[in-house]
Amino acid sequence: MAQERAITVASTTSTEQSGLFGHILPLFTRETGIAVRVLALGTGRALDAGRRGDADVVFTHDREAEERFVAGGFGGPRRHVMYNDFVLIGPASDPARISGLRDITEAMRRMAEARARFVSRSDRSGTHTAILRLWQLAGVSPAQGRGQWNHEVGQGMIETLNAAAAQGAYVLSDRGTWLSFRNRQDLRILAEGDERLFNQYGVMVVSAERHPHVKAAEAQRFVDWITSPAGQGAIAGYRVNGEQLFFPNADRPEPAP
């Protein structure tokens, strides 16, 4: 019976490593009796898990990829859950002189021009997708700096932040994981606030038509709960050192296609 009342959620590492799931999932289980097993992966791999039927729910932060997932018939509909933002972090010495910049593309250009050490996840995560988009907007090819100033670690956000701390490097992180990160050394937020750093999270039930073993009813219960006042309140109530990490917006209307 316990096994029947459990679901698997494939999600981005930020929801796990920030401590959010540790806060909200026990509340969901207590209210519904449904246990949750988390696959904490980069967004690309989490969506792949959904495509294979290795999860009942996908909870990620790359809207374009999520919409392709739905369009391909792998699950849906997609629902807004919450948002935060990305922040550009670097050493206090700031060799690229980006401190205080609001224009994120100017910050990226300065880092490339200075050949300042930058650590990238390179793991198909939503964060890495955001990094690639920002490099493109800045007119910079990070491939030209690979192995020189652009270092790819192929790991999650905490591991990437640890690498940046050890190397005194720049790094892009979601704010939630950064706020919960303890091994900061002399890293600090240097650039933030650009609207292009907005970071939206979405949730979808994996298609039971494609994968009949998917626990669709329990998965839908999770989606319904996390987008309900109870779930949204639980998200808003999660704080680290008094700071709110994620901001619920399930009631935000979807833009017209």
N, C-alpha and C positions, 0 to 999 in steps of 0.2 A: 504494500500500500504506500509506504514512504517513497518508493521509487516512482510510482505512478504520479505522486504529487511533487515532482521535482522537474525543473526545466533547466536548460542550458542557454545562457546568454553569451553570445560572442560580442565582445565590446573592445573599444579602443583602450589602450593602456592607461590613458589619463583618468578614466572613471575608476579604475582599480587603484593605481598608484597614488592618486590624490587623496585616497581614503573615503571618497564619496560612497562607493558601494558598501564599504564596511559600516557606514552610517545608515544608509537607506534600506539595504536588503533585509536586515533583521526586522525592520518595521513592516515590510511587505509580507514576509513569512509569518510574522505574528498575526497579521490581519487576515491572511488568506489560507494559511496552512501549506503554502507551496514553497518548497525550498528552491534555491537558485544556485546553480553551479556556473561560475564565470570562466570563460575563455578570454583572457586578457591578451589581445593581439593588436598589432597595428590595424588601422581601419581596412586596408586592402585585404589583409589576411582574414579579418573578421567577416568581411563580405564573402570571401571565398568559402569560409566555413558554412555560411548560410547557403551558398549555391550548392554545396555538396550535401546539405542536409545534416551537417554536424552540429547544428544549433537550432534552437526553437525560436530564438529572438536575436535580432542584430541591432546593436545600439552603438552608433558610430558618429563621425564628424567630418564627412566629406559629401556635401549635398549632391554634387554632380554624380559621383559614384553611386550614391544611394538611389538616385533617380534612375540610373541605368539598371540597377539591381531590380527595381520595381518594374521598369519597362520590359525587362527580360523575363518577367513572370516568376521571379525567384521568391517574391514575398511582397508584403505591403498590405494596406497603404502605408506610406511614410507619414509619421507624425513628428512635429516639432516637440522637443522636450525641454531644452535649456540652451543657454549660451554662456560663453565667457569670451576671452580674447587671447590672442597670442602676444607675447612680449619678446623683444630682442634684448638678450642678456649678454653681458661681457665683463671683462676685467676692469677693475677700478682705474688702471692706467690708460685704458681706452685709446689704443694706438690709432684707431681709425677715426677718432674724434666725432663720434656719433651721439654722445651724451646729450639728452634733451631734445633730440630731433623728433618731430612728429611725422614727417614724411618718410615712410618706411622704405620707399624705393631709393631715396637719396642716401639713407643709411646703408642699404645694401650696396649701392655703387661705391660709397666711400670705403667699405670693407674690402671690396674687390680691388679698388685702386691701390689701397694700402697693402694688399696681399696679407691682410690680417688673418690669423688662424681662425677658421670657422669649423665647428663640428656639426655634422649633419646626421640625422637618423638613417636616411637611405633605406627605409624598411617598408615602403608602400603604405605608411601610416597617413592619417589625415594631416598630421603636422608636416610630414615630408612633402605631401602634395602642396600644402600651403607654401613651403619654402620654395619649391620649384616654380610656383606661380609668381611669387614675389621676385625671384631672380629674373624671370622672363619680363615682368613689368619694369624692372630696373635696367633691362637691356644687357644683362650679364649672363654669360655661359659658365655655370659652375664647373662644367666638365673640363674647362681649360685649367682650372686650379686644382683638379683632383690629384691628391697625393702631394700637393705642394702646400697651398694655404687652405684648401677645402678638403677636410678629412671626414670620410664616411665610416660610420661605426656599425650600421646595420642592426641596431638594437633599439630598445624601448627608450622612453623619455628619461626615466631616472638614470639609466646607464649612460645615456648621452650627456645629461647634465653632469654626471660624475666625471666623464671624460673631459668636458669643458672646464670643470673646476680644477682637474689635475693639470691641464695644459694651459690654463689661463686664456681660454679661447672664447670666441663669441658663439652663441647658440640661440636658436628660436625655440621657445617653449610655450605650451598653453599655460595661462596664468595659474590655473588650479594646481598643476603639478609643481610649478615653481614655488608657490606659497607653502606647499607641504614638504618641499625639499630641504634637507637639513645640512648637507655637506656643501655649503655655498662657497667656502674659502673666501676669495675677494670678489666673487661675481656679484653683479647687481643689475637691476633693470636699467638699461640705457636709452631705449627708444620704445615708446608705447603711444597709444591713443589714436593712431591712424584707423579710419573706418575699414580699411582693407585688412585689418588684423582681427576683424570680427570672426568668431568661431562658433558656429551653430551645430548642435547635436540633434540627431534624429533617431527614431526607433521604428522597427518593422517586425512583424511576425513573418517567419519563414513559411513559404507556401507548403501546405499539407497536400495540395494536388500533385506537386512534384515529388514530395517526400512524405508518403502516408504515415510514417512513424512520428512525424512532428506532433508535439503535444499542443495542438492549435488552441484548444479551449484554455489551458493553463497559460499559454503564451499570450493570448489575447487578454487574459486577466491581468498579466503583468503590464502590458501596454496601457490598458485602461486605468490601472492604478497609478502608474508613473505620470500619466497625463491628467490625473484627477486632482482635486484640491488637496487631498491627503498626500499624494506623491509629490506634487509641486511644492507643498509646504515643507516636506522632508528635505527636498533639494535646497530650498531657500534657507533652511535651518542649519545646514552644514557649514561650519566655519572653522578656520584654522587661525589661532591667535587673534580672534575677533574679526577676521576678514572673511566675507562671503566668497566662496570659490566659484559657484555656478548660479545662474539666474534663470529661474523657470520661465518658459514662454510658450507652453502648450496651447494657450488660447490665442496665440498670434495667428491671424488669418494668412493662409497661403496666398502668395501673389498669383495673379492671373497668368495663365500660360501664354 
